[in-house]
């Protein structure tokens, strides 16, 4: 989410609370609207009467996590749990603190910067290759399937890899009808050394993590993992491969995994029954 959209969303959730505090009004909740509810991230709204702090914490967490529905419910319960003698003071305190949290400087501090994202991306991709290469060196059966279960991949990539694998098993008497190379390291002879993540290249909301073989020239990656940070985690979207037929320099060929899976699928549709 962009800075502008996140700020706008948070301000839209917090504005009613500020107006409520300044005007001293008390919006009435629908009957039963404040019953205990538990969200997926363990944020709980308590049934009144409860201490002010519990629903206040829920309201802050919901606002910062971008949960407008939970904000409204926590806001309703706060209205019922304030003490009549100091409700206006507590509301003003809530409004001031929440509006401070929604300020541009606060929002900016909560969002990871580009350098942090790139480092996080590097760590995740390197962890994957360290783990996967170790499995491949031991000739672990079904290493590809284990990778799909252990790490996060896009639904399109998972679907394509599993379809390709099933087709190869089904038509094993027809020769090679699927991928003839390892989808994650790009070769068909096993790992050639240590796979080290080098340059992290931003590309339209995604990142391309270039991977080279050590010992070797880090400026000439053999594979690049395309990843994106989605739903709170890094996810592999595609893998790109580079071929150097004329020695070090610019790659003489480049292709990617999704395209190869698509070509295999079309070939099987035309040639296999």
N, C-alpha and C positions, 0 to 999 in steps of 0.2 A: 504494500500500500504506500502511496506517495505521501510526502509530508503534508501537502495541502488537503488531501482527502481525509487523512487521519485526524488533522486538526479540526476540520469542519465537522466530522462525525462526532468527535468528543465534545466540541462546543455545543452542538445541537442537543446532546444528551444532558449537558450541565446547565444550559441556559434556563430551563424551567425551575431548577433548584434555586438559582440566583434570584429570579423574579419572585419566586415563592417567599424567599427569605426577606427581600426588600419590601414586599407589599404586605407581609403578615397574613396572607391568605392561606387557607388550608383545604386543598382539594380532597374531596371525599373519595374513599376507595369503595369499590364494589364489594358486597358481602362475600366473604371467603377468599378475597383476592390476596390476603396476606398469609395464607396457609403455608406451612413449611414446604419449601421446594429445594431440590438439590440439583445443581447444574453439573455438566459433564466434567468440569474442572474443580469439583468439590467445593464450590461456593454455595453456602446454605443461607436461606432467608428464614429467620426465626418467627414463630407465632407470638404475637404480643400477649401479655406484657413481658418484655425482655429488657436487658440493659441496653442503653443507647449504643454502646461501642460495637456490639456484634453486627447490627445492621449497617452501621456507619462504615465498618471495614468492608462489608460486602458491597456497599455502594461504591466505594473507592475502587475496589478491585474490578468490579463490573465495568465501571467507566473507563478505566485504563486498559481493559481487555477488549473494549469495543463491544459490549453486550447491552444494547439499548433496552431489550426486554427485561433483563435482570435489573437494570438501573431503575426502570419504572416500578418493578415490584418491591425492590428494596426501599425506594423512595416512599412508596405507600406505607410500608411497615414503619419507616422512620416517623412518618406523620402520626402514627398511632402510638408510638412509644415515647415521644417527647413529653416531658413534664410540663404542665401548663405554666408553671412559674418561670421557666427559663427556656421555653421552646424557641422563642425568637432569637435569644442569644446563641443557642446551639445551632440553629439554622444559619445564622450569619457566620458562625465559625466554619460550618461545613462548606458554605458557599465560597468563602474566602480561600480555604485550603484547596477545594476542588478546582476553582478557577485558576489558582496558581499552578496546579498540576497540569492544567490545560494550556498554560501559556506556551508560546512558541519555543522559548528556551528550554522549558521542561520537556516538551514533546521531543525536541531535538536530542536532548540528553538520553531519552529512553530508546531512541532508534539507533541501532548499530551503524557506524559509518562504513564507508566502502572498504577501508583497510581491514576492519574487523571482520566483515563479511568474506573478504578474500582469504583471510587467514583461516577462518572457520571452514571455508570451502576446501582449502588446501589440506587441512587436517583430516577432514572427512574422506576425501578421495585417496589420500595417502594411506589412511587406515584400511580402506577397502583393498587397495593393491597389495599392501603388506600381507593382509590376511589371505587374499585370493591366490597370490603367487606361492605362498607357503603350502596351500592346499594342492595347487597344481604340481608343484615339485614332488609331492608325495604320491602323485597319481591317484588322488582321492576320487572315488566314483561319484558321478553326478555333482561335481563341484559347481557347475553352472546353476543347477537347481538349488543348491545350498545358498549360493550367493543371492538368488532371487528372494529367498526366505529371510536371510539375515539382514540385507540392506534394502533401502527403499528405491524402487524403480517406478517409472511412470506406467500406468495401466496399459498404454499402447505398446510399450517395450516388452512388458511381461507377456502380454497376449501374443505378440509376434514371436518371441523366443520359444514359448511353449508350443505354439502351433508348428514352428519349424522343427522342433525336437520330436514332436509326435509324428510328423510326416516322415522324418528320417527313420523312425522305428517301424512305422507301418509299411513303408516301401523299401525296406532294407535290401530286398532282392533286386532292386532297380539301380543299385549303386548309390552315389551321393546325390540326394535330392534336396538337401538343405545346406546349411552353412558348412563350408569346408575349412573353417578356421575358428580359433577361439574368439568369441565375441568381445571379450574384455581386454585381451592383450594383443589381439590382431594377428597372431601367427598360428601355424598348425603344427609346430614342433615343440611346444611347451615353452616355459619361461626361458629367457636368454640371459638373465641376470637379475639385478635389483631394479624394480620399476619405481622411479622417483618422480614425484610431481614437481614440475618447474613453474613456468609462467601461468598465471591465472588471468585469462582474458575475458573482460565483461562483454556481453553481446545481447542486447535487447532484453534485459531482465534475467538472462541466464548467464552462466559462467562456463568458459571452456578451460578445463584444467589439463594442460599439456603434460604428457608423461614420457619421459625418456628412459633409456636403459643405462644403468651404471654397472661397470665403468663404460663411459662413452661421452659423447658430446651432448650436453643438456640443451644446446641450441637446436637440436634436430629431434623433435619428439617423434615417436613411432605411433602413438595413440593419444587421443585427447578425449576426456570424459566431459560431456555436456551435462551440467547439473543446474538445478534451480532450488531455491529455498521456498518450499511450499508447505503449508499447514504445520509450521513449526519445525520442519526438518528438511535436510538436504535430500534431494531425489535425483537419481540418474534419469536423464531424458534420452540420451543417444550417445554413441561412441563413434569417433572419427579416426580414420586410419591414414597414415602417410607412408608412401613408398619412395625410397631413394635408389633408383636404378643406376645412377651415374655417380655414386659416391656422395660425400657430404655436400650440402648446398640446398637449394630449394627442392621440395619433393616433386617427383615426376608424376605422381598419381595421388589422388585423394578420393576416398569414398567413405560412406558412413553406414552404420549398422541398420538403421531403419530402411534405408534405400535397398540394402542387400536383402533384407527380409522380404520386402515388397517384390523385388525381382524374382526371388525364389518362389514366392506364393503364386505369382502370375505364370511362371514356367510350369509349376506343378498343375495348375488349372488347365493349361493347354496340352500338356503331354502325358499326364497320368489320369487313369480312370479309377 
